[in-house]
């Protein structure tokens, strides 16, 4: 299934200096009683332009603050919105770090009164950094432990420099509470530099990060005795080796500190009162990933699961920091992909932007859940990478940027919405990953690939290196023939590879052929083509099935083996479509692809007549095409001269015989489905005029099949034999007729009765009103014929049971023709003299009905021993057992005393055959 096209939240301003300027995007929090909560907003700092705040729930620009043109931001900004205690005003404070023209921490304060119509009061302040030349890499908010009702703000500002220096400032930036480079940081300051920082509330840390480490929780609290009051914050610093282009995970340091909430106003603070070191963590190496490009590393921390997430150009790795030793809980790596950004969505899901598509991946089962092509992500022009910023779980949207466009990916359809239920959403299920595994298109059938060599050899039936080499040569030849559209070469290559014996005969339906090889052939024959759609609500182009080439011999063989079906084609194309997910093909795609590839419709009819039963929707689509073609061709002689059928426009059109052949074959195959499925397929595919045409065709089949006319009546108006071949059985006609009437429905019949069809002179024809009455009378006539046939069958039951026991001996090829010709009367036609040598076949015609009369011959060929031949056999009675005398000995016998059926031995059968001689026998002994 496709990922929905992202919505555009805003067009961000471009940096003043397009070549060197950057855009930094941070989070917005709400603060109430020292509890920090993330808001549905983002703050954007653009070099030399402004600091803007956007709402992602209802896309709009909330506020904007201008900055000097020479301003350059060094890290992501942050913003806080809170209500002022004791007042009806709302205060919003936004903070950012500026590296030029001088290092500063800037603050923008916006205070809005209770009256929304009043203009907000905006002010700004800054703190100049003079004791460090290292750039600021993080600006965050920590609770200050202010008492309720205090006019001062209840939070402080925490900034971290690249060299590890940490400073704490008041929210108004007028006072620096402390400035320290911790001794643990100073130990590695010469070899490492801070890359990423994360602030975690102590309440969230207790639930995940400190869940198994109560010693760290007690160390972080220090002298605090009551929980929930002036609790500290937890600071995580991730450090990389300084100046390294390639970084190994074993060289990465994660340092954990506790930041006390309350700060003593008097006296000198020691290092532990400012910043308390808790733990230094060494990240373990990951097998197969020795080093990483330092420029492409992105770290993130999920406080709910204590997971430290690492995203890089080839994938995503999650480390669980709640254990005594960090462990890798999930890993998602694609060797053939280059990601610009990967972000965690849930414990088993990540969303990543690669070179060709943006997709939602399942890290547990290594599968693609949803995807969209990169070219379909707005703006479609330009080659800017897509960078993910954050995920709002309650809204179900992932916020990202592409160039200067702020985007929102809606993931609510793939991730269950967060509600009042305490149950964890069930994502990452195996059923959602089946058929969506990650892999390249060639890896499925590439037996030479080292990664999938064992699996490919097993599925393709390759047991030796020689067979692998032969398969690789075969695939290379097929690729060449497919690109050249050489059907003859394709057939030769398939016959050479799959053929057996000296004549290279292809396997028959009874022989086993590995299904994977058939899927590979289908992937070469069929393909997916993108077409532009007129639907303005769909941003992605529609996909249609098409035929690359049609090697007749190969396709005929696949049809006989039951491999050429819509389900197998979808499986083959789904693998060749990877890593993108193949969406559900529109109804009728398979039939339409065969129609477009062959205007004569022979390929479509051959596929329908195959042993595989097609989907009823596909059959209904093919039925619609046959009906429309037959209607258009049948109306041509009535309008134009018959000689116009041979013009150039109709050279490629199939003849009427082919159309009615396909029509009847499709009806027969459609009848093999359940009645509700037939009705639903006809209602969805065929319009009311097309259903009416189908009903008329079934009425013609009912009449020409002899089901509605009596035996003594004159034949109906002559119908072309092409329209009735193959003949439809009475069950097929009646069931399809019922489904067609039900597909129109009561409302359709009422609407047809209301809209009168007019003839050429303008008078109403009344065809719609009389159609039901005509069908009723014809069905009544057919029912009367069925009742009469049933009655006659009951009278002739003994004769029928007797004829069923008559077995025809195998004819003798030497005297078949002479014997059969001599026994047949002179005024009758010989229809089959090779297969039925012991039967007398007569053709009779009574009232237009063609009859075939079979007369059994006697044992001597003259009819003397027959039951219905001549006067001698006219008065004979059927045997009481209603079993015909057999020339051969049966394999079973009935025990007279008990009636038990027992098998005869070969010795007894041979003895009885030797005794079974005629009434008169002549033996000539030659000595």
Secondary structure as GFF3:
##gff-version 3
##sequence-region A 1 927
A	DSSP	beta_strand	7	11	.	.	.	ID=ss1
A	DSSP	beta_strand	23	32	.	.	.	ID=ss2
A	DSSP	beta_strand	35	46	.	.	.	ID=ss3
A	DSSP	beta_strand	50	55	.	.	.	ID=ss4
A	DSSP	beta_strand	60	66	.	.	.	ID=ss5
A	DSSP	beta_strand	72	73	.	.	.	ID=ss6
A	DSSP	beta_strand	78	83	.	.	.	ID=ss7
A	DSSP	beta_strand	90	100	.	.	.	ID=ss8
A	DSSP	beta_strand	104	112	.	.	.	ID=ss9
A	DSSP	beta_strand	121	128	.	.	.	ID=ss10
A	DSSP	beta_strand	136	143	.	.	.	ID=ss11
A	DSSP	beta_strand	155	161	.	.	.	ID=ss12
A	DSSP	beta_strand	166	170	.	.	.	ID=ss13
A	DSSP	beta_strand	176	180	.	.	.	ID=ss14
A	DSSP	alpha_helix	183	187	.	.	.	ID=ss15
A	DSSP	beta_strand	192	201	.	.	.	ID=ss16
A	DSSP	alpha_helix	202	207	.	.	.	ID=ss17
A	DSSP	alpha_helix	214	221	.	.	.	ID=ss18
A	DSSP	beta_strand	233	241	.	.	.	ID=ss19
A	DSSP	beta_strand	246	248	.	.	.	ID=ss20
A	DSSP	three_ten_helix	249	251	.	.	.	ID=ss21
A	DSSP	beta_strand	253	259	.	.	.	ID=ss22
A	DSSP	alpha_helix	271	274	.	.	.	ID=ss23
A	DSSP	beta_strand	276	282	.	.	.	ID=ss24
A	DSSP	beta_strand	291	293	.	.	.	ID=ss25
A	DSSP	three_ten_helix	294	296	.	.	.	ID=ss26
A	DSSP	beta_strand	298	302	.	.	.	ID=ss27
A	DSSP	beta_strand	307	312	.	.	.	ID=ss28
A	DSSP	beta_strand	315	320	.	.	.	ID=ss29
A	DSSP	beta_strand	327	333	.	.	.	ID=ss30
A	DSSP	beta_strand	341	346	.	.	.	ID=ss31
A	DSSP	beta_strand	349	353	.	.	.	ID=ss32
A	DSSP	beta_strand	357	362	.	.	.	ID=ss33
A	DSSP	beta_strand	367	373	.	.	.	ID=ss34
A	DSSP	three_ten_helix	374	376	.	.	.	ID=ss35
A	DSSP	beta_strand	386	392	.	.	.	ID=ss36
A	DSSP	beta_strand	397	402	.	.	.	ID=ss37
A	DSSP	beta_strand	405	410	.	.	.	ID=ss38
A	DSSP	alpha_helix	453	460	.	.	.	ID=ss39
A	DSSP	alpha_helix	465	484	.	.	.	ID=ss40
A	DSSP	alpha_helix	487	498	.	.	.	ID=ss41
A	DSSP	alpha_helix	515	525	.	.	.	ID=ss42
A	DSSP	beta_strand	526	531	.	.	.	ID=ss43
A	DSSP	beta_strand	542	547	.	.	.	ID=ss44
A	DSSP	alpha_helix	552	560	.	.	.	ID=ss45
A	DSSP	alpha_helix	566	576	.	.	.	ID=ss46
A	DSSP	alpha_helix	589	597	.	.	.	ID=ss47
A	DSSP	alpha_helix	602	609	.	.	.	ID=ss48
A	DSSP	alpha_helix	616	634	.	.	.	ID=ss49
A	DSSP	alpha_helix	636	639	.	.	.	ID=ss50
A	DSSP	three_ten_helix	642	646	.	.	.	ID=ss51
A	DSSP	three_ten_helix	648	650	.	.	.	ID=ss52
A	DSSP	alpha_helix	656	671	.	.	.	ID=ss53
A	DSSP	alpha_helix	675	685	.	.	.	ID=ss54
A	DSSP	alpha_helix	688	704	.	.	.	ID=ss55
A	DSSP	three_ten_helix	721	724	.	.	.	ID=ss56
A	DSSP	alpha_helix	730	754	.	.	.	ID=ss57
A	DSSP	alpha_helix	767	795	.	.	.	ID=ss58
A	DSSP	alpha_helix	797	804	.	.	.	ID=ss59
A	DSSP	alpha_helix	816	823	.	.	.	ID=ss60
A	DSSP	beta_strand	839	846	.	.	.	ID=ss61
A	DSSP	beta_strand	849	856	.	.	.	ID=ss62
A	DSSP	alpha_helix	870	874	.	.	.	ID=ss63
A	DSSP	beta_strand	892	894	.	.	.	ID=ss64
A	DSSP	beta_strand	901	903	.	.	.	ID=ss65
A	DSSP	alpha_helix	906	915	.	.	.	ID=ss66
###
